[in-house]
Amino acid sequence: MAKVRITQVRSKIGSPERQKRTLQALGLNKVNAVVEVEATPQIMGMIRKVTHLVKVEKVK
């Protein structure tokens, strides 16, 4: 399965609690934090909910 690199580019301050928890579940807790995860449908759905806070890149 493909991997994606997720980088948090904006602060979660002022975001709804649900989006804060989504970032935490993805393993992101600070601005510029980077995590590589498998691109499962569940992860992609989580990314879709916080697209305005993160940057996503495909990893080869």
N, C-alpha and C positions, 0 to 999 in steps of 0.2 A: 504494500500500500504506500502511496505517496506521503511525503512529509511536508509540513509547512513550518515556516519560521514566523512567529508572531512577535512583534515589537510593540510595546505600549508607548504611544507617542503623545498622549494627552493625559492630564491628571483626572483621577476619578472623583475629585472633590466636586460636589454639586450634582453628581450623577445620582439617579435613583438607587436605592439599596440593592435592587435586583441586579443592576448592571455591575455594581461593586462586587457582589458575590460571584457573578459570572467571570469577572477578571480574576478573582481569587481562585476560582475553580480551574481556570486556564493556567494558573501558576504565575500570574503577573501581579506584582504588588508595588512597583515603583515605575516612574516614568523612565523610559529607555531600557526597561527590563526586556530580555529576549528569552524565548522558549521555543524549542522545536518539538512538535507533536505529530502523531499520525493524523492524516486528513480523513477522519471518519465522519459520517454524516452528523453524529452528535456534536463533534468538535466544530464542524463547519457551521452548524446552527448556532452554537454559542458565539462564534466569531461574527456571524451576521447580526447578532443583537448588539454588539459593541463596535461595529465597524468605524464609528466616528472617533474611537479612542485608540485604535490599534492600526498597525500596518502589517500586511500579510504578504509573504513571499514564498514561492514554491522552492523546495530544496531538491536538488538533483540526487 
